[in-house]
């Protein structure tokens, strides 16, 4: 049970810091920002196992 309490306290600390930094929790806003910084890669060809 102590591990679960530790994980919850770590998650709470993370959330508190994110709020302090005014992070946006909106998933659509996150996706929009990711699109601005990451370029989609070309689809890779399927791997063929020759065994």
C-alpha positions as CSV (number, residue, x, y, z in Angstrom):
1,X,0.0,0.0,0.0
2,X,2.9,2.3,0.6
3,X,4.0,2.1,-3.0
4,X,0.5,3.2,-4.1
5,X,0.6,6.2,-1.7
6,X,4.0,7.1,-3.0
7,X,2.8,7.0,-6.6
8,X,-0.2,9.1,-5.8
9,X,1.9,11.7,-4.0
10,X,4.2,11.8,-7.0
11,X,1.3,12.2,-9.4
12,X,-0.1,15.0,-7.1
13,X,3.2,16.8,-7.1
14,X,3.4,16.5,-10.9
15,X,-0.2,18.0,-11.3
16,X,0.6,20.8,-8.9
17,X,3.8,21.8,-10.8
18,X,1.9,21.5,-14.1
19,X,-0.8,23.9,-12.8
20,X,1.9,26.2,-11.4
21,X,3.5,26.4,-14.9
22,X,0.0,27.0,-16.4
23,X,0.1,23.8,-18.5
24,X,-2.9,23.2,-20.6
25,X,-4.8,19.9,-19.9
26,X,-6.9,20.1,-23.1
27,X,-6.1,17.1,-25.3
28,X,-7.0,19.0,-28.5
29,X,-4.6,21.8,-27.6
30,X,-1.9,19.2,-26.9
31,X,-2.4,17.6,-30.3
32,X,-2.3,21.0,-32.0
33,X,1.0,21.8,-30.4
34,X,2.5,18.4,-31.3
35,X,1.6,19.0,-34.9
36,X,3.5,22.3,-34.8
37,X,6.7,20.7,-33.6
38,X,6.6,17.2,-35.1
39,X,6.4,16.2,-38.7
40,X,4.6,13.0,-39.5
41,X,6.9,10.3,-40.8
42,X,6.4,8.3,-43.9
43,X,4.7,5.0,-43.3
44,X,7.3,2.3,-43.1
45,X,7.0,-0.8,-45.2
46,X,5.9,-3.9,-43.3
47,X,8.7,-6.0,-41.9
48,X,8.9,-9.5,-43.5
49,X,10.2,-12.3,-41.3
50,X,12.3,-14.6,-43.5
51,X,12.6,-17.4,-41.0
